[in-house]
Amino acid sequence: MADSYRTLLESPDTRRFVIAAAVARLPMSMLGIATLLLVTSATDSYSLAGAVCATILTAQALGAPYIGRLTDRKGQGQVLLPTVLIHTAGLAGLLLSALWELPVWTFFVFAAVAGAAFPPIGSLVRARWAAMVGGTASLKSALSVEAAIDEMIYIIGPALTTVLSASIHSAAGFATGMVFTLLGGLAFAAQRRTQPPVDSSGGRGASAVRIPGVRVILLFCVTLGVVLGSVEVSMVGFAEEQGRLILAGPLVAAFSVGSLVTGLYYGSRQLPGSPVRRFQIAVLCLGVGTIPLLLAPNLAVMALSSFIAGAAVAPTLIVAYEIVQLLVPADGITAGFAWVQTALGVGLAIGAGSAGQIVEFVGGRPAFAATVVAGLLGVAIVLPTGRILRVGPTPSLATAAAQEPSEVG
């Protein structure tokens, strides 16, 4: 298993951009909880803190596809450098607004700036892999590496934020994430030799989202985001009901560990079947795997159920990115990946919000109903759409966007 990953990372240039990208996107798992801790400490208002977080997520969802398309046209280094600086300036403004107790409207202004300029590092690093090993069996291993890094980020980031904020200052976790974003983002932008070539000749007025197969992937990713967003909130509610709120973190971590293990295994194996067939199987496993969460009677069973539910996440995302890479021509690949991140972000916001309402008014265990419904809805979306997802030769983005569904699918 390790040989395929060792071969993939043997180049020093490759290792440098992978490490820089990992540092730069560690804050994506820190920003939400860090913002909550920062704003609630400054204002003693959970509703205000939630609204500020929602502002960041909404602005991020709106800005990511535009940044992705601009990157395809101008190049990663040229676009990422100002993006990182603007994002960091927005974060710094939000931090100072809280520390200096500035008017509430300043919180939202700086949150909007930080969100709109959120560096789409996950999309950019996957675009580099697509340019380097796209069309080969190594792409699956490369996407597995990134999925594993994402899971490690979501295991480490929230815990680091909580420890720093609790032991040093309520702003410590937020400030640390801001520093990681700045240093990692600048280091990644400096890796010019491995960035994808710029193709400014086609697709300027087109959008990857107009490709029918991509729309199916994005619709599914919204449901996957609901699964991910609702699980974290529901786990907190369930642990509190069981009188062991301190175990909420380990329960969420079990979900990420399940995803990490299967993602690494999936990426190291040459599995039979087309990407579309593997995607449908993974989505089915994800949908069915959420059901035990709703039935778990105690913390021990919930930990096992969390691991099982998480086990299908990384393979599903890996093959989803594979299909997007095959459907979207090279002149729009970063924007295609950015749309995936946007769809996941929309789902995360919906999932966290809906589960939070259920936890507050009904309870922790019933909140997993949102997770199960989203998981099964994803199955209902993907299973009947195999024909649309089938991949053929990819013309330029402008040509692909103008084709009929039967021609693309």
N, C-alpha and C positions, 0 to 999 in steps of 0.2 A: 504493500500500500504506500509506504513512504517513498519508494523509488520514483514514482511518477511525480510526486511533489518536489522531490529533491532535484530532479532533472529540470523541472519547470522554473525553479528558483536559483539555478546555478549561476546565472549571469549577475554580476555585481550591479549593473544598471537596473535589472529587474528587481533585485532585492531592495535597492534604494527607493524606487517609487512605491513598492508595496509597503515598506515601513513608513514612509512619509504619509501615504494615504491612510494607513491605520491610525497614526497619531492625529491626523487632521480630522478624521471622522469619529474619534472617540467621543468628542463633545455631543454628537447627535444623540447619544444615550444619556448624556448628563444634562442637556439644556432644559428639558421639561421639568424634571424634579428640582434642578437648581433654580429655575425661575420661580417655581412654586415656593420654595424655601425663602428665596430672596424677597419676593413681594409680600408674602404673608408676614414675614418678620418686620418689614417696614410699615405695613398698613394694617396688619391684623385682620385681613379680609381674604378668605379663601375664594370668594366669588370674583373679586378683582384679580387675584392671581390666576384663576382659571381663565378669565377673559383675556389677560395678557398672553398666556400660553396659546390660547386659540388664535389670537392675532398673529403670533409668530407662525403657527402652522398654516393659517390661511394665506398669509403673504408668501410663505415658502412654496406652497402648492401652486400659486399663481406665477411665481417667478422662475421656478425650476425649468419648465419647458423652454422659456425664452432664453435663459442662460445656456441651456443645452444646444439650442439651434444656433445661437451666436458663437458658441465654442466650435461647432462643426464648420462654421464659415471662417472664423478668425484664428483658431488654434487654441489649445488648452492654456498654454502659458500666458498668452496675451489677454485672455478673458479672466482667467482665475486670479491673477494678481490684483486687479482692482476690485474684483468681487470679494476676495478675502479681506481687503482693507476696509471696504464699505461695511461688510458684515461685522467686522471687529469694532468699527466705529459705532455701529448701532448697539452692539452689546455693551460697549463702554458707556454709551449714553444711558442705557437702561440701568446699568449698575449705579451710575452717579445719581440718576433720578431717585433710586431707592435709598441710597445712602444719605443724600442731601434732602430727602423728603420734598422733592419738587412737586408741582401740580400733577394730578393724576393723568392729565392728557399727555404729558411728556412720556409717560410709560408706554402709551400706545403708539406714539410717533416713533420712538426708538425701536419698539418691538416690531413694527411694520418694516422699518428699514433693515433690521437684522434678518427678518424672515425673508424679505424679497431678495436680499443678496446672500442668502444661505448658500455656501459653496457646495455644489452637488458632487462631492468627492466620490461617492459610491458609483455614480454614473460615469464619471471621468476615468476612474481606474478600470472599470469594466470595458470602457471603450478602448483603452490602451491594450487590454488583453485581446479584445476582438480584432484590433489591427495587427497584433503580433501573431496570434495563433488561431484566428477565426477560420472556420472551415476545416479544422483538424480535430482529432480526438482530444488534443491537449486543452481545447477551450473549456470542456466540461470540468477538467481538473482545475483550471485557472478560476473558473466561476465558483468552484467548491472552496478554493482557498479564500476567496473574498467572502463567501457565505460563512465560513468558519470564523473569519476575523470579525464579521458583523456580530456573530453570536458571542464571541469573547468580549466584544465591546459592550454588549448589553448585559453581560454578567458582571463586568468590572465597573463600568461607568456609574450606574446608580449607587452601588455600594461606596465607591470612592467619593462621590458627591455628598452622600449622607454623612460619612465619617468626617470629611473636611468641614462641612457646615456645622456639624454638631460639636466638634472638638476645637475648632479655631474661631470661626465667625460665620454668621448666616450667609455672608457673601463669598466665603472662601471657595465653595464648590463652583459657583458661577464664574468667579475670576479665574480659577484653574482651567475650566473648560474654555474660556476665552483665550487663554494663553496657548493651550493645545491647538485650537483652531488656527491661530495666527502663525505659530511656528511650523506646524504640520502643513498648513496650506501653502505657505511660502516655500517650504522645502519641496513640496510636490510640484508646484508651479515651476521650480527651477530645473526639474528633470526634463529638459527639452528633447534629449536624444530618443526618448522612448514614447513621446507623444504621437498620436496618430497624425498622418499627413492631412493637410487641409485641402479640401476640394471645394473651391468657391464657384465652380462652374454650373452646378445644378442644384435644384431643390430649394432655391431661396424663398420662393413664395409658397412652398408646400409644407405639409406637416405630416410626420409619421403617423399621427393619430387618425389620419384619413384612410389608412390601410385597414381593411376589414379585420384581418387576423390580429392586428395590434389592438384594435378596439375590444376584441374578445378578451385578450390578455389583460387589458387595463380594467375592464369591468370585473374580471375575476380578482384582480389585485385590490380593488376596493373591498371586496368581501374578505379577502385575506387580511387586509388592514383592520377590518372590523374584528376579526378573530383575534389578532394580536393586541389591539387596543382594549378589547373587552376582557381578555384573560387577565391582564395585569390588575385592573381595577377589581375584578371579581375575586381574584386571589386575596387581595387585601381584605375585602369584605368577608370572605369565607374564613380567613385566619382569625379575624376579629370575633366572628361568631363562635369560633371554637375556643376563644379565650387565649389564643397564642398569636397575637398580632406580630410578634417578633419573627415568626416563621413565614410571614408573607414573602419576604425576600427569597428564602430558599425554595419556596414553592414556585415562584416565578423563574428562579434559576434552573430548576429541574426542567422546565419547558425549554429553555435555551440550551441546556446540556443535551437533551434529546435531539434537538435540531443540529447541534454541533457534531454529535457522533455520526448520525446518519448522513449528514452533508459530506463529511470527510470520506465515509465509506462509499457513497454514491460517486463522488468525483474520482475515486481511484479504480473504479471498475468499468469495464466495457460491457454494458448491459444490452440485451437484445431489444429490438423494436425501434420504431421511429421516435424522434423527439415528441411528436404529438401524442403517440400512444403512451409513452412514459409520462408525459404531462397529465394525461387523463387518469392514469393509474395513481399517480401521486396525489392529484386533487381528490380522487375518491377516498384514498387512505386518510387524507387530511379531514375530509368531511366526517367520515365514520369515526375517526380518532378523537373528535371533540366530544362525542356522546358520553364517554365515561366521566367527563368533568361534571356533568349535570347530575350524575348518580353517586358520586363519591360520598361516603358517609362520614369519613373522618380524615385527619391530616395525613396519615400514612397512605391511605388509598388515594388521596388527592395528589400526593407527591408522585406516585406511580402513574396516575392518570395524566398528570401534567407532562411527565416525560414522554408518554405515549402520544399525546396530542402534539407535542412539539416535534416529534420525530419526523413527521412528514413535511415540516415547513421548509427546511433548507433544500431538500431535493426538489420540491415544487418550485421554489424560487429559482433554483439553478436552471432547471429545464425551461422555465418561463423566459429567462434571459437568453437561453440558447435560441428559442423560437423567435424572439424579438430580433436577435442578431441575424437570423436567417431571413426574416421578413423585411427588415429595414435595410436599404442600401447603405453603403459606407458613408455617403454624403449626409446622412441624417441619423447615424447610429447613437451619438451622444444624446441628441434630443429624444430618440426613442427610449433610451434607458432612463432619461430624466422623467419622461411621462410615466414610466413604471413607478418611480419614486413618488411622483405626485399622486398617483392613484392609491398607493399604499398610505401616504400621508392623509388623504381624504378619509380613507377607511379607518385609520387610527383615531382620527378626531371623532368620527361617528361612533366607533366602538367604545371609546373611553367615555364619551358623553352618555350614551344609552345605558351602558353598564352602571355608570355612576348613579343614574336616576333609579335604576332597578335596585341597586344596593341600598340606597337611601330609603326607598319606600316599601320594598318587599323583603330584601335580604341578600346575603352574599351568594348562597348556592343558587337561588333562582336567577341570578344575574348571568350565570353561564348559559342560560337559554339564548341570550344574544349571540354567544359564541357558536353554539350548535346551529342556530338558524343561519348564521352567516356561512358556516362551513358547508352546510347542505345546499345553500343557495349557490355557492361556488361550484358544487358538483352539477347542479341543474344548469348552470351557465356553460360549463366546459364540455360535458359529455356529448351533447347534441351538435357541437360545433367543430367536429374534427375536420370536415371538408373545408371550412373556412380557414382553419389553422394550417392546413397542409401547405408546405413550402415548395415553391418552384423557383426558377431563375429570377433574380431580383434586378430589375432595371434601375434607372436613377429614381430618386425620390419623387421628383416631379411627375415622371411617367407612371410610377406605381400608384401615386395618389389619384391619378386620373382614370385608372383602370376600373372595370366593373368588379364586383366581389368574386365572381367565378374565375376571373383571370388571375387575381392575386391569390385566392385560396386554392 
